[in-house]
Amino acid sequence: MRRIPWLSAAILLLATAISLHTDLDGWAGDWNETGWDLGASGMTAATLAGLPLALYTRRNIEPLRSLELRCGGWRTACFLVRRCLAPSALTWLLVVATAYAITLALNPTPTRASIWPAVAATAAVLAILAISVALGLFLHPAFSLPLIILITYLVPATLDWADMDGTAPGFTPSGATHLSLPLIVVSTHFVFQTLFLTAVGVSAILLSEKQLRRKRLRAPAVVAVLLVGVSGTLVVSAPPATLAPTAAGEPLTNRYVCSETDNIRVCLLPDHERLLPETVETAEQVAQFLPPGSRPESYIEDTIDYPEIDDSAAYLEVGAVGIDPTEAVVTATADWNRCLDEENPFNHMYWLYYKLGMWPLDNLVEMDGMEFMSNASDNAQIAWWNEGLGSTC
């Protein structure tokens, strides 16, 4: 039975590794997204790892009591942490170190980096494991295991889904907050989030220690409520996780990486170098059906201080590149040297998706003003595309 904490550690390692590998292109090389992805992946993995921990503490409550019966509260809490949580905690630190080592290798000089997303992720994982231990000590597995899933997974996921841009994401790093460059991570948000998650974990260990020593729970329960309540109040008053560092379009850095072909040039921040091949491929495909003069000659991320830039270049929205390079190229091309068509704002964008083979012709024809596309020649389509190019707003 003493191997079960190590089994939990193995589950935590495997589940987090699978999740991170699935979204490897989304975080590897981007320091802030690495921390956010660790939180999103780690919370789910910790829920899975907490289930055997709850079983372990429930089945071994009497041996645990006999071992530490004569010890004080502090020593009992340390013993509980060492026996039940230490293997998973050490494994989690190994996961964090490995993820950041990968990001460091791909991007040794990040544009904007913060350690706080990883700190909050670590606090969340440890809090979930502590909750699992506490529920295992207090309840039969028939009750504790469903409660672990409800409290540590379903509730955070529901809060994030229901209130993605509001207060709820401040309580958990489970996935609602994207930290795409060049947004500056607001430390206060993550400090308060970490305090809240730490209060939850400490409260769980405090109550577990009292339960293990058969002590009265009224006073520690009051302390736990105060800890969680005060830190939760701070979370409610905290600012959003990210702020734009400069006015829209103002250059942020003169560090960038470029790739140039016969038809096109693409320049991205070093943080997005891993996405350069996909971005160039999409830009090349666009160049195959849009002749020179009807398309940008260059695509530049909009926070790069690029020399000698002119109207032949389109700006890629930096946050969009990190999420979907193809969509970023399509949007930048559709908006290039063109005023917004208020009546049909998405026609040019969806026409590009159609030409790229990502949007069916039938759906395109059904859009207002696009009925002629059902039998339009390539020249007629290009003539339609060129209408409005170069206009001033």
C-alpha positions in Angstrom: 0.0 0.0 0.0 2.9 2.4 0.6 3.4 2.3 -3.2 0.1 4.0 -3.9 1.5 7.6 -3.4 4.1 6.7 -6.1 1.3 5.3 -8.3 -0.4 8.7 -7.9 2.8 10.4 -8.9 3.1 8.2 -12.0 -0.5 9.0 -13.0 0.2 12.7 -12.6 3.3 12.4 -14.7 1.7 10.3 -17.5 -1.5 12.3 -17.7 0.2 15.7 -17.8 2.8 14.5 -20.3 0.0 13.2 -22.6 -1.9 16.5 -22.4 1.2 18.6 -23.0 2.3 16.5 -25.9 -1.1 16.8 -27.5 -0.8 20.6 -27.5 2.9 20.7 -28.1 2.7 23.3 -30.8 0.6 25.5 -28.7 3.0 26.1 -25.8 6.6 24.9 -26.7 8.7 28.0 -27.1 6.2 30.4 -25.6 7.1 31.0 -21.9 3.7 32.4 -20.7 1.7 29.8 -22.6 3.9 27.1 -21.1 2.8 28.2 -17.6 -0.8 28.4 -18.6 -0.8 25.0 -20.3 0.8 23.5 -17.3 -2.1 24.8 -15.2 -4.7 23.5 -17.6 -3.1 20.1 -18.0 -2.0 19.7 -14.4 -5.4 20.3 -12.8 -6.9 17.5 -14.8 -4.0 15.2 -14.1 -4.0 16.0 -10.4 -7.7 15.1 -10.2 -6.8 11.6 -11.6 -3.8 11.3 -9.3 -5.9 12.3 -6.3 -8.3 9.4 -6.6 -5.8 6.7 -5.5 -4.5 9.1 -2.8 -8.0 9.3 -1.3 -8.2 5.5 -1.3 -4.7 5.3 0.3 -5.5 7.6 3.1 -8.9 6.0 3.9 -7.6 2.5 4.0 -4.5 3.5 6.1 -6.0 6.0 8.5 -5.4 3.8 11.5 -1.8 2.9 10.7 -1.2 6.6 10.0 -2.6 7.5 13.3 -0.6 4.9 15.2 2.7 6.1 13.6 2.2 9.8 14.5 -0.1 9.5 17.6 2.3 11.1 20.0 3.6 13.8 17.7 2.5 17.5 17.7 0.3 19.1 15.1 3.2 20.5 13.0 5.0 17.2 12.9 1.9 15.3 12.0 1.1 17.7 9.1 4.7 17.3 7.8 4.4 13.5 8.1 1.1 13.6 6.2 2.6 15.7 3.5 5.8 13.6 3.3 4.0 10.3 3.2 1.1 11.2 0.9 2.0 14.2 -1.2 5.7 14.3 -1.5 6.0 11.8 -4.5 3.4 13.7 -6.5 4.9 17.1 -5.6 8.4 16.1 -6.7 7.0 14.6 -9.9 5.1 17.8 -10.6 8.3 19.9 -10.2 10.0 17.5 -12.6 7.2 18.1 -15.2 7.5 21.9 -14.8 11.3 21.8 -15.2 11.0 19.6 -18.3 8.4 21.8 -19.9 10.4 25.0 -19.3 13.6 23.3 -20.5 11.8 22.5 -23.8 10.6 26.1 -24.1 14.1 27.4 -23.2 15.7 25.3 -25.9 13.3 26.6 -28.5 13.2 30.2 -27.3 16.2 31.2 -25.1 15.4 35.0 -25.3 11.6 35.4 -24.8 9.9 38.7 -25.5 7.7 38.8 -22.4 8.1 36.1 -19.8 6.6 35.6 -16.3 7.0 32.8 -13.8 3.7 33.5 -12.1 1.5 31.2 -14.4 3.7 28.3 -13.4 3.6 29.2 -9.7 -0.2 29.4 -9.9 -0.3 26.0 -11.7 1.8 24.4 -9.0 -0.4 25.8 -6.3 -3.5 24.4 -8.1 -2.0 20.9 -8.4 -0.9 20.8 -4.8 -4.3 22.1 -3.6 -6.1 19.3 -5.6 -3.9 16.6 -4.1 -4.4 18.0 -0.6 -8.2 18.1 -1.1 -8.0 14.5 -2.2 -6.1 13.5 0.9 -8.5 15.3 3.2 -11.6 13.9 1.5 -10.1 10.4 1.8 -9.5 10.8 5.5 -13.1 12.1 6.2 -15.3 10.1 3.8 -15.9 6.6 2.5 -14.6 6.2 -1.1 -18.1 5.9 -2.3 -18.5 9.6 -1.4 -14.9 10.9 -1.6 -14.1 9.9 -5.1 -17.2 11.5 -6.8 -16.6 14.6 -4.6 -13.0 14.9 -5.8 -14.1 14.8 -9.4 -16.8 17.4 -8.7 -14.7 19.8 -6.7 -11.4 19.7 -8.6 -12.6 19.2 -12.1 -16.3 19.8 -12.9 -16.7 23.0 -10.8 -13.6 24.8 -12.2 -14.4 23.7 -15.8 -18.0 24.9 -15.4 -16.9 28.2 -13.9 -14.5 28.8 -16.7 -17.0 27.9 -19.3 -19.7 30.1 -17.8 -17.6 33.2 -17.1 -14.6 33.1 -19.4 -14.0 36.9 -19.3 -15.2 37.6 -15.8 -14.2 36.8 -12.2 -14.4 33.0 -12.2 -11.1 32.4 -14.0 -9.2 34.1 -11.2 -9.9 31.2 -8.9 -8.2 28.6 -11.1 -5.7 28.3 -13.9 -7.7 25.5 -15.5 -8.0 27.0 -19.0 -9.9 30.2 -19.5 -7.0 32.6 -19.6 -4.8 32.7 -22.7 -1.5 34.5 -22.3 -0.6 35.1 -25.9 2.1 37.6 -26.6 2.6 40.6 -26.4 0.2 40.8 -23.5 2.0 41.5 -20.2 1.1 39.1 -17.5 -0.3 41.0 -14.5 1.5 39.6 -11.5 -1.2 40.7 -9.1 -3.8 38.4 -10.7 -1.6 35.4 -10.3 -0.3 36.4 -6.8 -3.9 36.5 -5.5 -4.8 33.3 -7.4 -1.8 31.6 -5.9 -2.7 32.8 -2.4 -6.3 31.5 -2.8 -5.1 28.0 -4.1 -2.5 27.9 -1.3 -5.1 28.7 1.3 -7.3 25.9 0.0 -4.4 23.4 0.1 -3.2 24.5 3.6 -6.8 24.3 4.9 -7.2 20.8 3.6 -3.9 19.7 5.3 -4.9 21.5 8.5 -8.3 19.7 8.7 -6.6 16.4 7.7 -4.1 16.8 10.6 -6.8 17.3 13.1 -8.8 14.4 11.8 -5.7 12.2 11.9 -5.1 13.1 15.6 -8.8 12.9 16.5 -8.9 16.6 17.5 -11.9 18.9 17.5 -12.5 20.5 14.1 -14.5 23.6 15.0 -11.5 25.9 15.4 -9.5 24.7 12.4 -12.6 24.8 10.3 -13.1 28.5 11.2 -9.4 29.2 10.4 -9.8 27.4 7.0 -12.9 29.4 6.1 -11.2 32.7 7.0 -8.1 31.8 4.9 -10.1 30.8 1.9 -12.6 33.7 2.3 -9.9 36.4 2.6 -7.9 35.1 -0.3 -11.0 34.6 -2.4 -12.0 38.2 -1.7 -8.6 39.3 -3.1 -9.2 37.3 -6.2 -12.5 39.0 -6.8 -10.8 42.4 -6.6 -7.8 41.4 -8.7 -7.2 42.9 -12.2 -7.5 40.7 -15.4 -4.6 38.3 -16.0 -3.2 40.3 -18.9 -2.9 43.8 -20.2 -1.8 45.2 -23.6 1.6 46.8 -23.0 1.4 49.5 -25.7 -1.1 51.2 -28.0 -2.4 49.0 -30.8 0.1 48.7 -33.6 3.0 50.2 -31.7 6.2 48.1 -32.1 7.2 46.1 -29.0 10.6 44.7 -30.1 13.1 44.6 -32.9 13.9 40.9 -32.4 12.2 38.7 -35.0 12.8 35.7 -37.2 11.9 35.7 -41.0 11.5 33.2 -43.7 11.5 34.3 -47.4 10.4 32.5 -50.5 10.1 33.6 -54.1 6.6 34.8 -53.5 6.4 36.0 -49.9 8.2 37.0 -46.7 7.0 36.2 -43.2 8.5 37.6 -40.0 7.4 36.5 -36.5 8.5 37.1 -32.9 11.1 34.6 -31.7 8.5 33.2 -29.3 6.5 32.1 -32.4 9.4 30.7 -34.4 7.9 27.2 -34.1 4.9 28.4 -36.0 6.9 29.9 -38.9 6.6 26.9 -41.3 2.8 26.7 -41.0 2.5 30.5 -41.4 4.8 30.5 -44.5 2.9 27.6 -46.0 -0.4 29.4 -45.7 1.0 32.6 -47.1 2.5 30.6 -50.1 -0.9 29.0 -50.8 -2.6 32.4 -50.8 0.1 33.6 -53.2 -0.8 30.8 -55.6 -4.3 32.2 -56.4 -3.8 35.9 -55.7 -1.5 37.7 -58.2 1.1 40.3 -57.1 -0.7 43.6 -56.3 -3.7 41.7 -55.1 -2.0 40.4 -52.0 0.6 41.4 -49.4 4.3 40.8 -50.3 5.2 40.4 -46.6 3.4 39.3 -43.4 4.8 41.0 -40.2 3.6 40.4 -36.7 2.1 43.6 -35.5 4.5 44.1 -32.5 7.7 43.9 -34.5 9.7 47.0 -35.2 10.5 46.0 -38.8 12.7 48.4 -40.9 11.5 49.9 -44.2 8.0 48.5 -44.0 5.4 49.9 -46.5 1.9 49.3 -47.8 2.9 46.0 -49.4 3.0 44.4 -46.0 0.2 43.0 -43.9 0.2 42.8 -40.1 -0.5 39.5 -38.4 -2.3 39.9 -35.1 0.2 38.6 -32.6 -2.3 36.8 -30.4 -3.9 35.1 -33.4 -0.6 33.7 -34.6 -0.1 31.9 -31.3 -3.5 30.3 -31.5 -3.9 29.6 -35.3 -1.4 30.8 -37.8 -3.6 29.9 -40.8 -6.4 32.0 -39.5 -4.0 34.9 -38.8 -2.8 34.9 -42.4 -6.3 34.7 -43.8 -7.5 37.6 -41.6 -4.5 39.7 -42.4 -4.9 39.1 -46.1 -8.6 39.9 -46.1 -8.0 43.1 -44.2 -5.0 44.2 -46.2 -5.4 47.7 -47.8 -9.1 47.4 -47.5 -11.8 49.2 -45.5 -14.2 47.2 -43.5 -17.3 46.2 -45.5 -20.0 46.8 -42.8 -22.7 44.9 -44.8 -20.6 41.8 -45.5 -17.6 42.0 -43.2 -16.6 38.3 -43.6 -17.0 37.7 -47.4 -13.4 38.2 -48.3 -12.2 36.1 -45.4 -14.4 33.2 -46.2 -13.6 33.5 -49.9 -9.9 32.9 -48.9 -11.0 29.9 -46.9 -12.8 28.6 -49.9 -9.8 29.0 -52.2 -7.6 27.3 -49.6 -10.0 24.3 -49.6 -11.3 25.0 -46.1 -14.8 26.3 -46.9 -17.3 24.6 -49.2 -18.5 26.4 -52.2 -22.2 25.8 -51.4 -21.8 27.7 -48.1 -20.0 30.5 -49.8 -22.7 30.9 -52.4 -25.4 31.1 -49.7 -23.8 34.3 -48.2 -25.1 37.7 -49.2 -23.4 39.1 -52.3 -21.6 35.8 -53.1 -24.2 34.1 -55.3 -22.2 34.8 -58.5 -19.4 32.5 -57.1 -21.3 29.4 -58.2 -20.1 29.7 -61.8 -17.6 32.6 -61.6 -14.4 32.2 -63.5 -11.0 32.7 -61.8 -10.6 36.1 -63.5 -14.1 37.2 -62.3 -13.2 36.1 -58.7 -9.9 38.1 -58.8 -11.8 41.1 -60.2 -14.2 40.9 -57.3 -11.3 40.6 -54.9 -9.6 43.7 -56.3 -12.7 45.9 -55.8 -12.0 48.2 -52.9 -8.3 47.4 -52.6 -6.2 50.4 -51.7 -9.2 52.4 -50.5 -8.8 54.8 -47.6 -11.2 54.7 -44.6 
